[in-house]
């Protein structure tokens, strides 16, 4: 059992949608989590077209692992995935959340099989989950990502994961020409990413959301 102070602290909505009671925010879109992931994080980073062997994706906010599963579903070459998560779910919570996506079931089983070790293989994706506050963990990380999934809870409810110092660390840990994508178009987030060195643009959001953000270093 994990430390209660590091637990995911969940409630559940109809349809098997987990909601963080700590941040009062659902883990994925009520209008279709997998479709949102494909629109925001995959298409927003021009994936899978950019994938080549050894391509490295990093993420702020692992949550249910849905972004990893969606990536593994479309990847056809060996790639790497590193995610930073302060409040990891328990195995039974992951299983309950994954049940909402039956088409991902074999990949989700592989994720859960390796979950206790925080290092595992999901299809062609070699994944590592770094547990802890990204503000402390990312500065000491030795890797650099070719693409970032910025998927923390809403900036209005989880501002710690969107501040200028952390966005600067994201840029510092991005390969030249690397990209990011996120569902939020909040002005202060876009300004922080631009200040960190990204060329930031807005794109159409998912399911009626007016805008999302993407950028290239």
Secondary structure, DSSP 8 states (H G I E B T S, - for coil): ---GGGS--EEEETTTEEEETTTTEESS-TT-HHHHHIIIIIGGGTTTTT--TT-EEEEE--TTSHHHHHHHHH--S-EEEEEEESS---HHHHHHHHTT-GGGHHHHHHHHHHGGGTEEEETTEEEEEEES-HHHHGGG----EEEEEE--S-TTT-GGGGSHHHHHHHHHTEEEEEEEEES---HHHHHHHHHTT-EEEEEE-STT--EEEEEE-
